[in-house]
């Protein structure tokens, strides 16, 4: 059944955030939801003009800050897959190293108690392969338990950059909002942290 979030009576099944419309309210103040799924899908870069290129290994992850002040990262690197039932209430599924998995990569955020979150920065990172975002043609989709799907396309690519901040979820007392970022960073998670003033301590790790 379609959810009507439009006072004009038009059912919206998907909202695409763009430069012109960069944000949307994901939850209203005090509203509880279930588990939000964040999906990242991309092309392996092994078709057409790029068929001879090494497949792109695009990773989904997030930086988080809880209302308690706890901060951290959820990502495949370092096997920091998170926990859905305890802090940080975020869990990343298995790592897709090729982009050929039909389901892409999925991360789950438990919004049963949205007041536990302060901010979550969803990002993509090219772990392996040439950092060619145009070839990857990535798209992130947020699937809330009520309301329309929220899509963010990784357009306006900056090739050579390894990391892309996709969307910023914030809880500022008026419910949780989603803001389109699509901000490309030359570097890895440390440089992303610096760009968004997260303040984590970083150490080398592999997956």
NORTA-V693273 format. One record per backbone hydrogen bond with DSSP energy under -1.0 kcal/mol. NH is the residue of the N-H (numbers start at 1). CO is the residue of the C=O. E is the energy in kcal/mol with one decimal. If there is no record, write none. Layout:
nh: <NH;NH>
co: <CO;CO>
e: <E;E>
This chain:
nh: <9;15;17;18;24;26;27;31;33;36;37;38;39;40;41;43;50;51;53;56;57;59;61;62;63;64;65;66;67;69;72;74;75;78;79;80;81;83;89;90;91;92;93;104;105;107;108;109;110;111;116;117;118;119;120;121;122;123;124;125;126;127;127;128;132;136;137;139;140;141;142;143;149;150;151;152;154;155;160;161;163;164;165;166;167;168;169;170;171;177;178;179;180;181;183;185;187;192;193;194;195;196;198>
co: <6;149;151;21;178;176;176;28;111;109;143;107;141;105;139;136;47;48;50;44;128;125;123;74;121;72;119;70;116;66;64;62;80;206;76;75;79;90;86;83;108;81;106;101;40;38;91;36;89;34;113;114;65;65;169;63;167;61;164;59;162;57;125;57;130;132;133;41;152;39;150;37;13;142;15;140;138;153;131;158;185;124;183;122;122;179;120;177;118;170;24;168;22;166;165;163;185;188;189;190;191;192;193>
e: <-2.2;-3.2;-2.6;-1.9;-1.8;-3.0;-1.7;-2.3;-2.0;-3.0;-1.8;-3.6;-2.9;-2.8;-2.3;-3.5;-1.7;-2.0;-1.7;-1.8;-2.5;-3.1;-2.3;-2.1;-2.1;-2.4;-2.5;-2.9;-2.8;-2.0;-1.8;-2.6;-2.2;-2.3;-2.6;-1.0;-1.5;-1.3;-3.0;-1.2;-2.5;-2.8;-3.0;-1.8;-2.4;-2.7;-3.2;-2.8;-2.7;-2.1;-2.2;-1.7;-2.5;-2.1;-2.6;-2.9;-2.7;-2.8;-2.5;-2.1;-3.0;-2.2;-1.2;-1.0;-2.7;-1.6;-2.2;-2.3;-3.0;-2.5;-3.3;-3.3;-2.3;-2.2;-3.1;-3.2;-2.5;-2.0;-2.4;-1.7;-1.8;-2.9;-3.0;-2.7;-1.2;-2.5;-3.2;-2.1;-2.5;-2.5;-2.9;-2.1;-3.9;-2.8;-2.1;-3.0;-1.1;-1.9;-2.8;-2.1;-2.0;-1.6;-1.9>
